[in-house]
Amino acid sequence: MNNLQSSYNELFDNQKLFGKKIMHAFKPGIHSVLAVAPTQCGKTGSILAAMFLSNVPTSHIFLITGLSSVDWVEQSASRIPISNIFHRNTLHKFVRTVSRLDNVLIFVDECHIASKPGQSIPNSFAHLPSHRIVFVSATPDMNFFKPKNVLLTGFAIVRMPPPKDYIPIEHFLARKQVLQCKNLCASSQHILEIIPFLNAPKYHIIRTGRHAFHDLTIQNFKQVLDPNFVFISMPNNPSLVINDILSSPPAVHTFIFIKDTLRCAITIHKQFIGIVYDRFTLFPNQSSIIQGLAGRVTGYHSNSDIIIFSFPDII
């Protein structure tokens, strides 16, 4: 518990208060709590606070997710000093470990992922006895927790109010800094729309399509933009590697092309970002869009001038 207490002492007051609110929600008859927190609002710290305030031994505390992300594991482990951290591909180990214990407290981070019937998260709990569970997300599937707008028996819902210095996605919407993304493979002309926003040198993160569409997008950028700009292909690189780049100001405009990284719980360095551009799709999913690049640039110490190409009508 000492490592957990040391980490708890470093948290912000709003994280401690939300952690306390989560644990207080476990009243008689309540076995599960949905904790809703805006993107990049200090959710991980609030999870840590709830763990510490629970007085449950750390060996009986579990943090799991339906994400199949090593990035998530590494970032979570760097912030929360417990050993029981499992992602989608290791949930079988979670089931094996937790099934031998009692007085267990389980946190399901990004609980909207792999949570439908027959998917990884419900399949894991199907093999376990009843335990106290905290479901955490900025974009939970409320149809699960409140079918027909009636809260499930045994559940409670708590929400984290963002403090004054938090920059939400509404900030960017109000300033008309959220623009419609387009298919950057279909026409290089769409890329010309970003040129008016290229002022002082910044990093610009572009989420591309998969397979050959990744290289085609980079090719289109090189055709229409200044050849002195820097174009970096990082399709599958860990977020920690990308953050190393983002932490220092670029000498010239630098475009970083990614595929499926930088989603959900991942935090990125925002000070030197100019543009983020999410992948266009004909059938956008609201959770994926909010938890995508738009969600990564919200939060504390955010650069309030970032231009977001995404789906403003959905956000």
N, C-alpha and C positions, 0 to 999 in steps of 0.2 A: 504493500500500500504506500510505502514511502515515496517511490518514484511517481506514483499517481498523485500524491499530495503535492509534491514539488511542482509538477506540471499544472495542477489545479491552482496553485498560488499565483501562477503567471497569467491566468486567464483574465479577460475583461469582465467587468461587473455584469454586463448584460448576458454573457455566456454562463456565468455562475447562476444568475437568476433563472435563466431558461432551464438549466440543468435541474435546479431545485423544483421548478414548475413541473418538469417531466416526472420526477420521482414522486411528487405530491399527488400526481394524478392516479397513482396506484392505490386507490381507496378500496374498501371491501367490495368484492364483486367485479373489480376491474383487473384483468390479466394482461391487457395489451393497450399500449398508448401510441397514437399517431402524433408525431412531433413534426410540425410543418414550419420550415424556416426558408426565407428567400435565398436565392442563389448567392453564394459568397458572403453570407451574413454571419459567419462564425459558427456554423453548424457543428463542425468537428470538435471545436472547443466545448460546445454545449454538451455533446455526447460524453466527452471526458469528464465534465462537471457532474453529469448525472451518474456516471460510473463511480466517481469518488464519493458522492453523497449517498449512494446506495448502501454503503458499508458491506457490500458483497465482496468476498475475496477475489482478487484479480484472476486467480486460476479458474474461477467460476463465472467470469464475465467474457462474453463473446461478441465480436464485431464481425458481421458477415455482409455480403452483398451479392446481388445477382449479376453484377458486372463481371466480365471475364477480363479484368484489367490488372496487370502487374503494377501499372502506375498507381492505381488506387491503393494497392497493398503497401507499396513503398511509402507513399505519402501518408497513409494512415499510421503505419508503424513508426514513422518519424515524429508523429505528433501525439500518439496515444501509447503510453508505455505498458502495453499488455501483450501477451504472446498469442492469444487466441484470436487471430485475424484470418478470415477465410474469404476468398472470392469464389465465383461460380464453379471454377474447375477444381476447387478443393473442398466443396461442400460435403463430400462423402467423408472427409476427415473430420469435419465439424460434427456431423451426425454421430460418428463413432465415438468422438471424445465426449460430447455433451450427454450422450445416452447413459453414461456411467455416473453422472453427477446429479445432485439435488441442489436446491437454493441457487438456481442459475438465473442470470440476467443476460438477455440477448438483445443486441442492437442490429437492426437490419437497415443498413445505409443504402440510399437511393432505392427505396422499397418499391418504386414503380417499375423497376427492371426485373424481368423474368419472374413476375409475380402472378401471372394468370394461371388458371387451373391447368395442371399438367406440366407446368414449367418448374424451374429449379427450386425456387424458394418454397412454394407450397408442397412440392414433393419432399423436401427436406423435413419440414415440420410434420408431415404425415407419419413419419417414423418415430416421433418423439412424444413423450408425455407433456402435459401442460407446464409451461414455464412463463415467467414474466418476459414480455417482448416489447421493445420500443421500435416502432417503424418510423424511419426518418426520410424526408424528401422535401424538395421545394415544389415538386409537381406530382403529388400522390394521385393515384387513381381513386377518386372519391366515390365512384360507383361501387368499389369494393367495400369501402368502410361505411358508406351510407347508401345502401341499395334502396331505391325508391325514396331517397332523402330521409331514411330512418337509420340512425346509428346502430351498428351491430351490437348485440348484447355482449357485455364484458369489455367494450372498447371505450376509450376516452380520447378526445382530440385536444391538443394544446398547440398554440401558435406563438411564434417568436416575433415580437414587434421589432423592426429594425431601428437602431439608434439614429440620431440626427446626422452623424457624419457618414452614414451609409449612402452610397449612390445606387439607386435601383434602376431597373430597365426603363421605368417611367420617365426618369430624367432624360434619357436619350430620345425617347419618343416625343416628349414635350418640346425638345429643341430640334426636332425634325432631323435627327442624326441616325435614324433607322430607315434604311432605304431597301427597296425590293431587290433581292439577289436575282440573277439571271443565269442562263446556261452559258458558261464560259467556254464550253467545248463547241457549241453550235456556231458561235460567231465571235471572232476576236473584237468585233465592234463594241460589244458589251463592255469590254475592258476599258475602252476610252472613257466611260462614265466615271471612272475613279480618278482620272487625271486632275480635275479641279481640286481634289482633296490632297494632292501631293505637294505639300509645302516644305517645311523643314524636314530633313531626313528622319524617317521613322521605320519601324518594323510593320509589315503588313502580312497578316496571316490569312491564307487562302485555303479553304477546305475543298478538295477536288473530288471528282468521281474516282471509282476504283479501277483497277486494271489499267488498260491503255489510256483511259480518260485522264489519268494523272499526268502522264507525260505530254499528252495533247494540250492540256491546259497550260502547262509551263511553256510549251512551244508558242502558243497564242500570245502569252504575255510578252515573250521575247520579241515577237514580231512587231508589236505596236508600242512598246515602251522604250525608254532611253536605254541603249545598250550598256551604259555605265552603271545602271542599277545592278544590284546583286540579287540573284535568283537561287534559292536554296531548296532542294528537294529533300523533305524529311517525312516520307509517307508513313513510316511505322516507328519513328523514334520515340523513346520515352519522354514524357513531359518534363522530367528533370533535366534532360539534355537540352530541350528547347528553352527552358527557363534560364539555363546558363547563358544562352545567346541573348535572350530578352533583357537580361539584367544590366547590360551596358549599352549606352547610346550608339546607334550605327553612324558610320561616316557618310553613307549614302543611303537612299531608299533601298530597303532590303525586303524582299518578298519570300516568305516561308510557306511552302506548299505542303499540306498535311492531308491525311485521309481520315482515319477514324479516331485519332487521339484528341486530347483536350476536350473532354466531355465531362458532364456531371460533376463529380466531387473535385475535379482537378483545379488547382489554383495556379494562375500564371502571373508573372510580373507584368504590370500594365503601363508603367510610366512612359515607356518609349514606343508604345503601339499607336499607329495612326489609323489603320483600317483593319477590320476583320470581315471576312467574306465567307458566309456559309454556303454549302453546296445546294444548288437548286434541285428541286424535285417536284414532280407534278402532284404528288400526294404527301405533303408535309405533315409530320406528326407534331402536335403541339408540345408535348413533353420534350421531344428530341430537339426542337427548335429553341425552346426556352433554356434547356440545359446545354445547348451547344455553345458556339462562340459568343452569342449574345449574353448568355449567362456568365461566361468567363470574365467579361469586362465589367461586370457590376461589382459592388463591394466597397471595401475601405481602401483608401489611398489609390482610388481609381483615377485614371486619366479621363476627365469629364468631356474631353474633346474628341474622343474616339468615334469614328464613323463605322456604323454597323450595316452591312448588307445582309439582310436576312428576310424574314416574312413579317413585315410590320402589322399586317391584318390579323395574324395569328397571335403575335406577341401581345 
